Amino acid sequence: MAKEFSRVDRLSQQMQQEIAVILQREIKDPRLHSMITVSAVDVSRDLSHCKIHVTFLGLAPEKVQENLNILNDASGFIRSLIAKRIQARIVPTIRFYFDKSLDEGIRMANLVETVRKSDEKKRLAAGQELDTPAAKHADEEE
């Protein structure tokens, strides 16, 4: 029989949805970047603490810590809004963290693209044909 979601998982999911809405609609701080994504929420087993992982789309790296400080300063207000929206006896204390996975993914994709272009140049310089889908398809038709 499949294991049901635990209480921690359900609370994490619900908090992720609520925090995303709160950050989008309720927080009016003009210093705060407008494109904030809640990428993950980790709630402790005793439901007393919550780590909220966020990304800031299009934000300069030097502004990330400033925006995290703004969010962490507003965490009490955000927690009170969450308490009004969810039905839980205990609403965990919240802390915001920057999720570097998006930036790392973009960096890795750029590295792969750089290596691919470098290999392509080396093959052209050596006089080899490129392994493109169009070239393979033309070989199959002959």
C-alpha beads as a LAMMPS data file, in Angstrom:
LAMMPS data file: protein, C-alpha beads

142 atoms
141 bonds

1 atom types
1 bond types

-500.0 500.0 xlo xhi
-500.0 500.0 ylo yhi
-500.0 500.0 zlo zhi

Masses

1 110.0

Atoms # bond

1 1 1 0.000 0.000 0.000
2 1 1 1.329 3.449 -0.896
3 1 1 2.487 5.662 1.937
4 1 1 0.363 8.738 2.446
5 1 1 1.872 12.189 2.694
6 1 1 3.062 12.940 6.175
7 1 1 1.852 15.928 8.109
8 1 1 5.202 17.648 7.531
9 1 1 4.914 17.179 3.752
10 1 1 1.358 18.513 3.676
11 1 1 2.309 21.543 5.765
12 1 1 5.372 22.203 3.571
13 1 1 3.263 22.108 0.427
14 1 1 0.569 24.341 1.870
15 1 1 3.105 26.829 3.224
16 1 1 4.894 26.997 -0.128
17 1 1 1.652 27.923 -1.876
18 1 1 0.615 30.456 0.760
19 1 1 4.031 32.120 0.974
20 1 1 4.188 32.461 -2.813
21 1 1 0.824 34.233 -2.798
22 1 1 1.797 36.416 0.168
23 1 1 5.064 37.490 -1.459
24 1 1 3.246 38.280 -4.679
25 1 1 0.245 40.143 -3.269
26 1 1 0.743 41.184 0.354
27 1 1 4.335 42.377 0.724
28 1 1 4.502 45.967 -0.523
29 1 1 8.110 46.877 0.336
30 1 1 9.479 48.902 -2.614
31 1 1 13.059 47.784 -1.813
32 1 1 12.095 44.152 -2.417
33 1 1 12.636 42.599 -5.853
34 1 1 9.321 41.867 -7.586
35 1 1 10.225 38.510 -9.173
36 1 1 10.542 36.165 -6.185
37 1 1 9.997 32.435 -6.593
38 1 1 9.528 30.067 -3.667
39 1 1 11.462 27.025 -4.857
40 1 1 11.251 24.836 -1.743
41 1 1 9.972 24.786 1.821
42 1 1 11.512 22.548 4.472
43 1 1 9.554 22.143 7.706
44 1 1 11.207 20.492 10.700
45 1 1 9.736 17.250 12.028
46 1 1 8.410 18.975 15.154
47 1 1 6.814 21.692 12.957
48 1 1 8.571 24.474 14.865
49 1 1 10.926 25.747 12.149
50 1 1 10.604 26.329 8.433
51 1 1 13.320 27.039 5.857
52 1 1 12.012 28.828 2.798
53 1 1 14.241 28.658 -0.275
54 1 1 13.698 31.511 -2.725
55 1 1 15.152 32.668 -6.017
56 1 1 15.173 36.199 -7.377
57 1 1 14.784 36.186 -11.151
58 1 1 16.867 38.834 -12.868
59 1 1 18.414 40.215 -9.670
60 1 1 22.067 41.207 -9.499
61 1 1 24.068 38.891 -7.203
62 1 1 25.117 41.766 -4.934
63 1 1 21.450 42.568 -4.174
64 1 1 20.523 39.015 -3.096
65 1 1 21.632 39.370 0.539
66 1 1 19.844 42.714 0.853
67 1 1 16.596 41.143 -0.375
68 1 1 17.023 38.155 1.958
69 1 1 17.453 40.555 4.882
70 1 1 14.242 42.352 3.910
71 1 1 12.359 39.040 3.743
72 1 1 13.776 37.836 7.058
73 1 1 12.862 41.166 8.692
74 1 1 9.288 40.673 7.442
75 1 1 9.160 37.009 8.518
76 1 1 7.052 37.774 11.616
77 1 1 4.460 39.576 9.509
78 1 1 4.494 36.778 6.921
79 1 1 4.099 34.189 9.685
80 1 1 1.052 36.032 11.057
81 1 1 -0.525 36.058 7.582
82 1 1 0.154 32.334 7.220
83 1 1 -1.442 31.679 10.622
84 1 1 -4.639 33.359 9.427
85 1 1 -4.730 31.327 6.204
86 1 1 -3.873 27.779 7.246
87 1 1 -5.549 25.586 9.796
88 1 1 -2.711 24.519 12.032
89 1 1 -2.242 24.621 15.761
90 1 1 1.435 25.416 15.341
91 1 1 2.754 27.796 12.698
92 1 1 6.514 27.375 12.381
93 1 1 8.975 30.226 12.664
94 1 1 10.213 31.011 9.188
95 1 1 13.604 31.873 7.773
96 1 1 14.427 32.694 4.153
97 1 1 17.419 31.266 2.274
98 1 1 18.678 31.870 -1.250
99 1 1 18.357 28.864 -3.559
100 1 1 21.440 28.746 -5.779
101 1 1 20.235 25.818 -7.891
102 1 1 18.748 28.011 -10.640
103 1 1 21.974 29.993 -11.013
104 1 1 24.021 26.785 -10.943
105 1 1 21.780 25.230 -13.602
106 1 1 22.213 28.235 -15.881
107 1 1 25.970 28.189 -15.292
108 1 1 26.170 24.475 -16.140
109 1 1 24.070 24.936 -19.297
110 1 1 26.412 27.722 -20.408
111 1 1 29.446 25.501 -19.767
112 1 1 27.932 22.674 -21.810
113 1 1 27.147 25.075 -24.648
114 1 1 30.711 26.447 -24.568
115 1 1 32.185 22.939 -24.749
116 1 1 29.799 21.984 -27.557
117 1 1 30.819 25.023 -29.622
118 1 1 34.490 24.337 -28.935
119 1 1 34.112 20.726 -30.123
120 1 1 32.267 21.909 -33.216
121 1 1 35.103 24.303 -34.103
122 1 1 37.700 21.556 -33.601
123 1 1 35.789 19.178 -35.881
124 1 1 35.438 21.804 -38.588
125 1 1 39.147 22.598 -38.339
126 1 1 39.972 18.885 -38.663
127 1 1 37.681 18.567 -41.679
128 1 1 35.210 16.176 -40.069
129 1 1 31.496 16.333 -40.670
130 1 1 29.254 17.505 -37.886
131 1 1 26.975 15.006 -36.174
132 1 1 23.801 16.958 -36.771
133 1 1 20.378 15.353 -37.083
134 1 1 20.059 16.694 -40.650
135 1 1 23.386 15.128 -41.681
136 1 1 22.429 11.779 -40.140
137 1 1 19.040 11.864 -41.860
138 1 1 20.684 12.547 -45.256
139 1 1 23.030 9.566 -44.749
140 1 1 20.090 7.264 -43.995
141 1 1 18.220 8.243 -47.175
142 1 1 21.136 7.263 -49.449

Bonds

1 1 1 2
2 1 2 3
3 1 3 4
4 1 4 5
5 1 5 6
6 1 6 7
7 1 7 8
8 1 8 9
9 1 9 10
10 1 10 11
11 1 11 12
12 1 12 13
13 1 13 14
14 1 14 15
15 1 15 16
16 1 16 17
17 1 17 18
18 1 18 19
19 1 19 20
20 1 20 21
21 1 21 22
22 1 22 23
23 1 23 24
24 1 24 25
25 1 25 26
26 1 26 27
27 1 27 28
28 1 28 29
29 1 29 30
30 1 30 31
31 1 31 32
32 1 32 33
33 1 33 34
34 1 34 35
35 1 35 36
36 1 36 37
37 1 37 38
38 1 38 39
39 1 39 40
40 1 40 41
41 1 41 42
42 1 42 43
43 1 43 44
44 1 44 45
45 1 45 46
46 1 46 47
47 1 47 48
48 1 48 49
49 1 49 50
50 1 50 51
51 1 51 52
52 1 52 53
53 1 53 54
54 1 54 55
55 1 55 56
56 1 56 57
57 1 57 58
58 1 58 59
59 1 59 60
60 1 60 61
61 1 61 62
62 1 62 63
63 1 63 64
64 1 64 65
65 1 65 66
66 1 66 67
67 1 67 68
68 1 68 69
69 1 69 70
70 1 70 71
71 1 71 72
72 1 72 73
73 1 73 74
74 1 74 75
75 1 75 76
76 1 76 77
77 1 77 78
78 1 78 79
79 1 79 80
80 1 80 81
81 1 81 82
82 1 82 83
83 1 83 84
84 1 84 85
85 1 85 86
86 1 86 87
87 1 87 88
88 1 88 89
89 1 89 90
90 1 90 91
91 1 91 92
92 1 92 93
93 1 93 94
94 1 94 95
95 1 95 96
96 1 96 97
97 1 97 98
98 1 98 99
99 1 99 100
100 1 100 101
101 1 101 102
102 1 102 103
103 1 103 104
104 1 104 105
105 1 105 106
106 1 106 107
107 1 107 108
108 1 108 109
109 1 109 110
110 1 110 111
111 1 111 112
112 1 112 113
113 1 113 114
114 1 114 115
115 1 115 116
116 1 116 117
117 1 117 118
118 1 118 119
119 1 119 120
120 1 120 121
121 1 121 122
122 1 122 123
123 1 123 124
124 1 124 125
125 1 125 126
126 1 126 127
127 1 127 128
128 1 128 129
129 1 129 130
130 1 130 131
131 1 131 132
132 1 132 133
133 1 133 134
134 1 134 135
135 1 135 136
136 1 136 137
137 1 137 138
138 1 138 139
139 1 139 140
140 1 140 141
141 1 141 142
